[in-house]
Amino acid sequence: MSKTMHDQPAAAEVTRLVDGYLNAWNEVDHTERIQIIEQCWEVDGALVDPPMDGQGHAGIDALVRALHEHYPRHRFVRCGEVESHHDAFRFRWRLVGPDGTDALTGVDYGLVGDGGRIARVTGFFDASQDADGTGAGR
């Protein structure tokens, strides 16, 4: 059975989820970050990025912790508007260092689950970059 327009998340709600998702990446306090993840992600949500992936709230949090270790004091910034239709969305992002330079840039594609939270995000780094941001390519 197909979903009707009334069953689809509103664009503003999808943007709120994406902004919460990015806030979770930027949050250094573990307790605060877990609360944000729980608000934005389905319990069995999956995050798949080029160098690693995580399943569920604990797995997603582990990815964030790993990023903080590799890129201390960096922040994710959304570039432009979130595009969405049906249960799918995409947005561009930058990972900005403390000096204001971009360590990584890319695009994430996601799905909103039946519970109204993020069910899956698949991330892509821009072609000139790899997992460590050196530009060594893939």
N, C-alpha and C positions, 0 to 999 in steps of 0.2 A: 504494500500500500504506500502510495506517495504522500509526502507531507504537503500540507497546504501552507499558504503564506502566513497563516496565523500560527503555525507550528514552528516557524523559522525565528531564530534569534534576531532581534532588532540590531541594526548597524551600530547604534550607540552602545548596546550591551556587549557586542563583540569587541568594540574598541575598549570598553572598560576591562574586559577579560585580558586583552592584549597588553594594556597598560599595567594591569596587575601582574601579568606574567613577567614583563620587563622589570617591574619593581622587585619581584622576587629575586631576579638575577642581581639586582643592585643592592639588596639588603645584606648587610654583613652580620647582623644579630641573628643567630640561629633560631631563637624562639619566634621572633617577628617574621622571619622568612618562612618558617613552617606554617604559620597562620595565613600568610599570603598565598602560599601554595595550596593550602586546603580550601581557600576561598575561590581560587581560580581553576583548579584542576579536578577532574573526576578522580575518584579513588584509584582507579586502574589506568590512569592516563599514561601515555607514553611520549617521551621526548627523544628524538633521534637526530643527532648532529653528526657531522662527518667523523670526528675522532672517537665518539662514544655515544651511548644511549642509556636511558634510565626508565624504569617502569615503576609506577606508583609514586606516592608522595615522597617516600624515603629515597627512591632511586633518582628522582628529579632533584631533590635536595643535594644528593651526593654529586651530581653534575655541577651544581652551582658552587659547592665547596671546592671542587677541583678547579673550576675557572678562577675562583678567588685566589687560589694558591699560585696558579700560572700567571694571572694578570692582576696582581694586587692594585687596589685603588682605581680600577677601571670601572666604567659605567656604560650600560647599554642605553642608547637613545633611539627612539623610533624616528624614522625618516618618512615624513609625509603621512598620508591617511592610511587607515586600515581598509583594505578592500574585502568585501564579503558578499556571498550569496549562498542561499540555502544554509547548509551547516558548515560551509568552508570559508576560510579567510586566508589572507596573505598580507605581509607587510615587510618593508625594508627596515634595516637597522644598522647601527654603527656601534662598535665597542670602542669607547673613547678613553684614552689614557689620561693620567693626571696632568700631563703637559698639553692636552687638547688635541693630540694627534690620534688618528684612527689606527687602532691595532688590527681590527678586522671590520669588514663590512659584509652584508649578505642579505638574504631574504629567508623568511620562515613561512611555511605553509601549514595550516592547522585545520582541525575539525572540532566543532562544538558537539559535545555528547548529549545524550537524551536528558541528562540531569542539568543541562544549561551551563556546564563548565567545560573547560578545554579537555578534549579526549585524546588528542594527538597533535604534536607539532613535529614537523620535519624541517630541519634547518639546512641551508646551503650557504657556504662561503662564496664570495665573489671569486671568479676564475683565477685572478692573479694572486690569490692567497691560499695558504694551506692551514692546517689545524694550529700551527704555532705562530701564524701571522707573518712568517718570513717571506712569503711570496715565492717559496721554492717550488710551488706547483704541486699538482697531484699526478 
